[in-house]
Amino acid sequence: MGWVINPEEYWLSRGKRYLHEFSKRSFSEKQYVQKQEQILIKFLKTLNFESVLDVGCGFGRITKLILEHFHGAKIQAIDLSPDQIKYAHKYVNDPRASFFIGRIQDVAVPEGKYDLVVAVAVLMHIPFEEVGIVLKKMVKASRKHVINVDWYMAPGAVSGGYCFAHDYASLYKDAGAQFDKMIPIPRKPVYGVSFGLDSGFRIFKKKEEMQCLWHATRKKVLQ
């Protein structure tokens, strides 16, 4: 399965500098983030919602994105990093958003409080033994819709020590939700060149990674 580090410790540390890192991302990364956001917003426009819970909000990127496109939305957002929440207040700066520090695993979530529960690039950082608990909390909090956007490859794989590929369709069903669809967000393939005394000059194609958007609804939509 590869080497694994504690994702929470990693993000508590990286949260201090993540907004700065994000602002310095490469041109290709900016393009991919834009593609991710475009697909998310396009899909959200097919749904009806006002109240939103943003799980693992970080510095508020998705919170701000939703508020910019859905003027009737009100969002509560949670993240385990105090530094990220501090940045989120300034980055979003909107009275329709409220932020609090915490782990979704520890929060007493009122059942069916939110029309939409969303987590972008969050569940991929939850270990296998905890992701079911997190997803059940998300489904419980939702009145209608649950969406996650995460890195995808064969379930059970680990990459980079703090990324996990989960079987979200099965997890939603186990959490009592009706799995609806998965929308791929593929990266463009990356090509490179190498030269070796034995192998000579060659052009290679790096394996394409992707994220996907998963959508589920409560089996019984609460009124």
FENRATA-V19552 format. One record per backbone hydrogen bond with DSSP energy under -0.5 kcal/mol. CO is the residue of the C=O (numbers start at 0). NH is the residue of the N-H. E is the energy in kcal/mol with one decimal. If there is no record, write none. Layout:
CO&NH&E / CO&NH&E
//
This chain:
4&6&-0.7 / 5&9&-2.2 / 6&10&-2.6 / 7&11&-2.3 / 8&12&-1.7 / 9&13&-3.0 / 10&14&-2.1 / 12&15&-1.2 / 13&16&-1.8 / 13&17&-1.3 / 16&20&-2.4 / 17&21&-3.0 / 18&22&-1.8 / 19&23&-0.9 / 20&23&-0.9 / 21&24&-1.2 / 25&29&-2.4 / 26&30&-2.1 / 27&31&-2.0 / 28&32&-2.5 / 29&33&-2.3 / 30&34&-2.2 / 31&35&-2.5 / 32&36&-2.6 / 33&37&-2.6 / 34&38&-2.3 / 35&39&-2.2 / 36&40&-2.8 / 37&41&-2.4 / 38&42&-2.0 / 39&43&-2.6 / 40&44&-1.8 / 42&45&-2.0 / 43&46&-1.8 / 46&48&-0.5 / 49&73&-2.4 / 50&114&-0.8 / 50&115&-1.8 / 51&53&-0.5 / 51&75&-2.6 / 52&54&-0.7 / 52&117&-2.8 / 53&56&-0.6 / 53&77&-2.4 / 56&59&-2.1 / 56&60&-0.5 / 59&63&-2.8 / 60&64&-2.0 / 61&65&-2.6 / 62&66&-2.1 / 63&67&-2.1 / 64&68&-1.2 / 65&69&-2.2 / 69&72&-1.7 / 73&51&-2.2 / 74&97&-2.2 / 75&53&-2.6 / 76&99&-2.1 / 77&55&-1.5 / 77&56&-2.1 / 78&101&-2.0 / 79&81&-0.6 / 80&84&-2.1 / 81&85&-2.1 / 82&86&-2.2 / 83&87&-2.5 / 84&88&-1.9 / 85&89&-1.0 / 86&90&-3.0 / 87&91&-2.7 / 87&92&-0.6 / 88&92&-1.4 / 93&96&-2.0 / 95&74&-2.3 / 97&76&-2.5 / 99&78&-1.4 / 102&105&-1.7 / 102&106&-0.9 / 103&106&-0.5 / 106&108&-1.3 / 109&112&-1.1 / 113&142&-4.4 / 113&143&-0.7 / 114&143&-0.6 / 114&144&-2.7 / 115&52&-2.2 / 116&146&-2.6 / 117&54&-2.8 / 118&120&-0.5 / 118&148&-2.0 / 121&124&-2.3 / 122&125&-1.8 / 123&163&-3.1 / 124&126&-0.5 / 126&129&-1.7 / 126&130&-1.8 / 127&131&-0.6 / 129&132&-0.5 / 129&133&-1.9 / 130&134&-2.5 / 131&135&-2.0 / 132&136&-1.9 / 133&137&-2.2 / 134&138&-2.6 / 135&139&-2.5 / 136&140&-2.1 / 137&141&-0.9 / 138&141&-0.6 / 139&111&-3.2 / 140&112&-0.5 / 140&113&-2.6 / 142&221&-1.7 / 143&217&-1.7 / 144&116&-2.0 / 145&215&-2.5 / 146&118&-2.0 / 147&213&-3.2 / 148&120&-4.2 / 149&211&-2.3 / 151&209&-0.6 / 153&156&-1.7 / 156&164&-2.0 / 158&161&-0.7 / 158&162&-1.1 / 160&4&-3.2 / 162&158&-1.5 / 163&165&-0.7 / 164&155&-2.6 / 165&167&-1.3 / 166&170&-2.2 / 167&171&-2.8 / 168&172&-1.6 / 169&173&-2.5 / 170&174&-1.6 / 171&176&-2.6 / 172&175&-1.4 / 175&218&-1.2 / 176&178&-0.8 / 177&216&-2.1 / 180&214&-2.2 / 181&183&-0.5 / 182&212&-2.6 / 184&210&-1.9 / 189&205&-3.8 / 191&203&-2.7 / 193&201&-2.5 / 195&199&-2.6 / 199&195&-1.1 / 201&193&-2.4 / 203&191&-2.5 / 203&205&-0.5 / 205&189&-0.6 / 208&186&-2.0 / 209&151&-2.5 / 210&184&-3.4 / 211&149&-2.0 / 211&213&-0.5 / 212&182&-2.8 / 213&147&-2.0 / 214&179&-2.8 / 214&180&-1.3 / 215&145&-2.6 / 216&177&-4.0 / 218&220&-0.6
//
